[in-house]
């Protein structure tokens, strides 16, 4: 049995599991990882997985306007980077996507 983890260790472990879930890791691979890296049982790992899934749900549960604003900001960064690197096809693609997202493009 592994010794109890500190609060900060638990947070780091749950965040690691969040990253694994976002990268499509299976439960069995997470359980195996947690056993080999942290000495956790499958039952304890399932508790961490549940907490990680709750974090993912909370992240996904944002308002449509907030989501749209964040994506438009990302598109703006792509445009700026494309201009700096003279990647005009990337800039044009990002501008087209931006127009579509804003409902300004003809479909």
Short mmCIF file of the C-alpha atoms (twelve columns), coordinates in Angstrom:
data_MODEL
# 
_entry.id   MODEL 
# 
loop_
_atom_site.group_PDB 
_atom_site.id 
_atom_site.type_symbol 
_atom_site.label_atom_id 
_atom_site.label_alt_id 
_atom_site.label_comp_id 
_atom_site.label_asym_id 
_atom_site.label_seq_id 
_atom_site.Cartn_x 
_atom_site.Cartn_y 
_atom_site.Cartn_z 
_atom_site.pdbx_PDB_model_num 
ATOM 1   C CA . UNK A 1   0.000   0.000  0.000   1 
ATOM 2   C CA . UNK A 2   1.362   3.395  -0.983  1 
ATOM 3   C CA . UNK A 3   1.738   6.074  1.672   1 
ATOM 4   C CA . UNK A 4   -0.884  8.813  1.632   1 
ATOM 5   C CA . UNK A 5   -0.125  11.577 -0.813  1 
ATOM 6   C CA . UNK A 6   0.062   15.210 0.141   1 
ATOM 7   C CA . UNK A 7   -2.580  17.605 -1.119  1 
ATOM 8   C CA . UNK A 8   -0.153  19.033 -3.687  1 
ATOM 9   C CA . UNK A 9   0.826   15.539 -4.882  1 
ATOM 10  C CA . UNK A 10  -2.832  14.670 -5.318  1 
ATOM 11  C CA . UNK A 11  -3.448  17.815 -7.373  1 
ATOM 12  C CA . UNK A 12  -0.454  17.021 -9.585  1 
ATOM 13  C CA . UNK A 13  -1.616  13.434 -10.027 1 
ATOM 14  C CA . UNK A 14  -5.185  14.410 -10.911 1 
ATOM 15  C CA . UNK A 15  -3.862  16.990 -13.389 1 
ATOM 16  C CA . UNK A 16  -1.650  14.314 -14.951 1 
ATOM 17  C CA . UNK A 17  -4.700  12.101 -15.321 1 
ATOM 18  C CA . UNK A 18  -6.623  15.019 -16.884 1 
ATOM 19  C CA . UNK A 19  -3.864  15.297 -19.515 1 
ATOM 20  C CA . UNK A 20  -3.970  11.544 -20.087 1 
ATOM 21  C CA . UNK A 21  -7.757  11.539 -20.532 1 
ATOM 22  C CA . UNK A 22  -7.620  14.502 -22.897 1 
ATOM 23  C CA . UNK A 23  -5.046  12.548 -24.910 1 
ATOM 24  C CA . UNK A 24  -7.471  9.591  -25.079 1 
ATOM 25  C CA . UNK A 25  -5.739  7.290  -22.608 1 
ATOM 26  C CA . UNK A 26  -7.837  4.306  -21.573 1 
ATOM 27  C CA . UNK A 27  -8.762  3.569  -17.981 1 
ATOM 28  C CA . UNK A 28  -6.557  0.492  -17.999 1 
ATOM 29  C CA . UNK A 29  -3.516  2.441  -19.181 1 
ATOM 30  C CA . UNK A 30  -4.128  5.097  -16.531 1 
ATOM 31  C CA . UNK A 31  -4.497  2.431  -13.828 1 
ATOM 32  C CA . UNK A 32  -1.269  0.799  -14.985 1 
ATOM 33  C CA . UNK A 33  0.543   4.153  -15.057 1 
ATOM 34  C CA . UNK A 34  -0.722  5.118  -11.589 1 
ATOM 35  C CA . UNK A 35  0.328   1.741  -10.161 1 
ATOM 36  C CA . UNK A 36  3.823   1.869  -11.619 1 
ATOM 37  C CA . UNK A 37  4.490   5.591  -11.038 1 
ATOM 38  C CA . UNK A 38  2.677   6.257  -7.778  1 
ATOM 39  C CA . UNK A 39  1.956   2.816  -6.303  1 
ATOM 40  C CA . UNK A 40  -1.802  3.413  -6.395  1 
ATOM 41  C CA . UNK A 41  -4.497  0.756  -6.398  1 
ATOM 42  C CA . UNK A 42  -7.076  0.591  -9.171  1 
ATOM 43  C CA . UNK A 43  -9.714  1.783  -6.708  1 
ATOM 44  C CA . UNK A 44  -7.735  4.888  -5.735  1 
ATOM 45  C CA . UNK A 45  -6.923  5.552  -9.372  1 
ATOM 46  C CA . UNK A 46  -10.631 5.387  -10.204 1 
ATOM 47  C CA . UNK A 47  -11.217 8.092  -7.581  1 
ATOM 48  C CA . UNK A 48  -8.561  10.257 -9.251  1 
ATOM 49  C CA . UNK A 49  -10.065 9.542  -12.678 1 
ATOM 50  C CA . UNK A 50  -13.483 10.669 -11.422 1 
ATOM 51  C CA . UNK A 51  -11.967 13.919 -10.133 1 
ATOM 52  C CA . UNK A 52  -10.135 14.420 -13.420 1 
ATOM 53  C CA . UNK A 53  -13.342 13.899 -15.406 1 
ATOM 54  C CA . UNK A 54  -15.094 16.474 -13.236 1 
ATOM 55  C CA . UNK A 55  -12.352 18.989 -14.059 1 
ATOM 56  C CA . UNK A 56  -12.790 18.231 -17.758 1 
ATOM 57  C CA . UNK A 57  -16.582 18.691 -17.462 1 
ATOM 58  C CA . UNK A 58  -16.130 22.027 -15.693 1 
ATOM 59  C CA . UNK A 59  -13.718 23.197 -18.390 1 
ATOM 60  C CA . UNK A 60  -16.187 22.201 -21.099 1 
ATOM 61  C CA . UNK A 61  -19.128 23.833 -19.364 1 
ATOM 62  C CA . UNK A 62  -18.430 27.396 -20.472 1 
ATOM 63  C CA . UNK A 63  -20.776 29.889 -22.004 1 
ATOM 64  C CA . UNK A 64  -21.043 29.966 -25.780 1 
ATOM 65  C CA . UNK A 65  -19.863 33.593 -25.887 1 
ATOM 66  C CA . UNK A 66  -16.813 32.797 -23.757 1 
ATOM 67  C CA . UNK A 67  -15.979 29.837 -25.992 1 
ATOM 68  C CA . UNK A 68  -16.408 31.935 -29.130 1 
ATOM 69  C CA . UNK A 69  -14.250 34.744 -27.745 1 
ATOM 70  C CA . UNK A 70  -11.454 32.325 -26.838 1 
ATOM 71  C CA . UNK A 71  -11.510 30.746 -30.307 1 
ATOM 72  C CA . UNK A 72  -11.511 34.128 -32.038 1 
ATOM 73  C CA . UNK A 73  -8.513  35.119 -29.931 1 
ATOM 74  C CA . UNK A 74  -6.715  31.959 -31.038 1 
ATOM 75  C CA . UNK A 75  -7.507  32.748 -34.678 1 
ATOM 76  C CA . UNK A 76  -6.094  36.259 -34.154 1 
ATOM 77  C CA . UNK A 77  -2.847  34.734 -32.828 1 
ATOM 78  C CA . UNK A 78  -2.637  32.485 -35.889 1 
ATOM 79  C CA . UNK A 79  -3.086  35.509 -38.140 1 
ATOM 80  C CA . UNK A 80  -0.400  37.482 -36.298 1 
ATOM 81  C CA . UNK A 81  2.071   34.571 -36.377 1 
ATOM 82  C CA . UNK A 82  1.324   33.981 -40.053 1 
ATOM 83  C CA . UNK A 83  2.027   37.601 -40.863 1 
ATOM 84  C CA . UNK A 84  5.299   37.548 -38.893 1 
ATOM 85  C CA . UNK A 85  6.452   34.390 -40.672 1 
ATOM 86  C CA . UNK A 86  5.141   35.440 -44.099 1 
ATOM 87  C CA . UNK A 87  2.790   32.429 -44.135 1 
ATOM 88  C CA . UNK A 88  0.113   34.124 -46.197 1 
ATOM 89  C CA . UNK A 89  -1.865  30.965 -46.945 1 
ATOM 90  C CA . UNK A 90  -2.234  30.382 -43.179 1 
ATOM 91  C CA . UNK A 91  -3.334  34.000 -42.753 1 
ATOM 92  C CA . UNK A 92  -5.930  33.685 -45.517 1 
ATOM 93  C CA . UNK A 93  -7.228  30.408 -44.051 1 
ATOM 94  C CA . UNK A 94  -7.487  31.952 -40.596 1 
ATOM 95  C CA . UNK A 95  -9.284  35.011 -41.966 1 
ATOM 96  C CA . UNK A 96  -11.768 32.771 -43.787 1 
ATOM 97  C CA . UNK A 97  -12.364 30.767 -40.618 1 
ATOM 98  C CA . UNK A 98  -12.804 33.952 -38.631 1 
ATOM 99  C CA . UNK A 99  -15.415 35.213 -41.110 1 
ATOM 100 C CA . UNK A 100 -17.255 31.880 -40.935 1 
ATOM 101 C CA . UNK A 101 -17.251 31.849 -37.136 1 
ATOM 102 C CA . UNK A 102 -18.636 35.385 -37.097 1 
ATOM 103 C CA . UNK A 103 -21.243 34.507 -39.709 1 
ATOM 104 C CA . UNK A 104 -19.805 36.936 -42.254 1 
ATOM 105 C CA . UNK A 105 -18.868 34.403 -44.927 1 
ATOM 106 C CA . UNK A 106 -21.125 33.136 -47.696 1 
ATOM 107 C CA . UNK A 107 -21.522 29.411 -47.396 1 
# 
